[in-house]
Amino acid sequence: MQLSQYSDAQLAHAYTEGNERALEVLITRHKDKVYTSIYMLVKDKYLAEDIFQDTFLKIIKTIKGGRYSEQGKFLPWAIRVGHNLCMDHFRRSRQQVPISLPDGQDISVLFGAGDMASDGIETRQVHESVRKMVELLPEEQREVIVMRIYADQSFKQISELTGVSINTALGRMRYALLNLRKMVTDNQMVLR
């Protein structure tokens, strides 16, 4: 049997046994879908290429280290690795990304800081405060916030990338916003 006829599990196993060509076939088989899922999140060709390379480096390291357990789901796992690296990028990013709600309003209006945030310094402080609060959200809610606000993904894209229904993605966003409001209220925060 030729390598191209092997299942993903067989290719991963062949690679752990020292067959470098098996890895090449596995990567070639799935590279387009993994790259596309990364590009949909970051919307930047060069950044997507960097994260794509990091994704396959992590996949190679996991397989080679014997930590990959095949359950017939290589592609969803590979996409998830890429997705997680994208989320890591957004969390690390120090860029001042304008944070707006789906209706186009600045997120600071949720916290009554709309007028206070007119100055550039105050706006950056509001965004930094919001980012810190986002880090405190449960992972599923944080993921939706990051994908929707920072990566500008539609709820349809979010549902496809996270493997949940659109209603679940919308629900997670709703709970995330409610939790953010509660944090502001509980901590008597003034976002400015």
N, C-alpha and C positions, 0 to 999 in steps of 0.2 A: 504494500500500500504506500502511495506517495504521501509526503507530509501534508500536502494541500487537502487530502481527504481525511486527515486526523481531526478529531473533535478538539475543542479548546482544551479540555482536560488532558487529552493525550499529548497535545503540543506542550502544555505546561510541564507535564511529567517528563517528556523527552528532553526538554530544556534542563530540568533539574538533573537529568542523567548525563548532561554534557553536550547535547545536540544544539549548538548555537543556531543552526538553520531553523529549528523548530520555533525559536523565539521570533525570528524574522518573519516567518509565516503568520504567527499569531498577531504580531504588530501590524503587518500589512493587512490582515483580515479586518481589523477593527479601527485602524488609525483614523479613517474619515469620520466615523461616528463620534469617536472620542474628541477629536479636534473640533468638530462642529459644536458639540455640547459645551466645550470650553469657550469657543469664540462667541457663542450665544450669550454667555455670561459676561465676558470682559469687553466684547465689542471693539477689540483692538488687535489687529493681525499679529503684530510683533509680540505683544504680551501673551496672546493666545499660543503662539509658537513656543515661547519660553515655558509657559505652564504645561503645555503639551509634552515638551521634553522632560520636564520635572515629573510629570505623571508617569511616563514610561520608565524613567529611572527608578521611581518608587515601586512600580509594578515589578520591574526586573529584580530589584533588591528583595522584595517580598517573596517572589517565586524562588529566587536563588537561595534565600535564607530558609526555605521550607515552611514558611508561615502562610502560604496560600493554600486554602482548602477549597478545592473545586466542588461546586454543587450545581454544575451546569449553567452557571451564571457569570461567566467571565466578563462579558460586555457590560452588564449593569454594574459590576464591581469596578471595572476600569473607569467607567463614566463617573462613578461615585468618588473614586480617588481624585480624578481631575476636578470634580465639583468641590471637594474638600480643599484642594490646593487653591482654587479660585476664592473660596471663602476666607482662607488664610491670607491671601493677598489683600482682599478688601479690608480685613481686620487690621493688617499691618500698615495699610496705606496711610500716609500722613497727608495726602492731598486734601485740600479743602473742597470737598464735593458738596455742591448745593443739595440740601436734603429737602425734597418736596414730596407732598402727598400725591396720590393718584389724580386728584382734581387740580393739581398745579400749585396749591398753596404751600408756603414754607411750613415745615413741620413745627416750627416754633409757635404757630398759632394754636396748636393743641395745648400749649402750656401758658397761654396768655402772654407771650413774650413778643408778639408781632411788632408793636411799636418800639419796644426797647431795643430790638435787634437791628435798628436802622443803620447804625454805625458799623463799619467793617470789623473792628476789634470785637465789639459786642456780638456780632454775627458769628465770628469764629468761636467765641466762647460758648455760645448757644450750641453750635454744632459739636464742639468738644464735649459738652455736658451730655448732649443727646447720645453721642457715641459711647460714652462711659456707661450710660444707663442701658443702652442696647446690649452691651457686653454682659449685663446682669440678667438678661432675659433667659428663659429656658431655651435650649439649643434649637428646637423646632421653630419657635417664634423668632429667635434671632436670625435664623437662616432665611425665613421669609422676608423679614425686614431688610436684611442685607441684599437679598436678591431683587426685591422690589424697588427699594430706594437707591441703593448704591449701584446695582447692576442694571437698573431700569428694565427688569424683566416683567412681562405680562403675567397675570395669574395663570394663564394657560401654560406658559413656558415654565413657570415655577412648579405647577402640578406635574408636568412631564418630567422635569429634572429631579424632583423629589419623590416621584412615584406615588403621589396622593391625588385625590380628586380636586377639582377647582374649588369646590365648596370647602374642603378641608384647608386648602391654602388660604382662602378668604377668611376662614374662621381663625386660623393661626395669626393672620395679620390683625384681625379685630382684637383678639386677646393680647397680642403684643402691644397694640396702641392703648388698650385699657390698662395693661400692666405699667406702661410708661407713665400714663396719667397718674396712676396710683403711687408710683415712686415719687413723682413730683409732689403730690399732696402729702404723702406720709413723711417725706423728708423736708417738707416746707421749703422746697427749693425755689429759687428764683433764677430762671435761666437767662443770664445776661453776662 
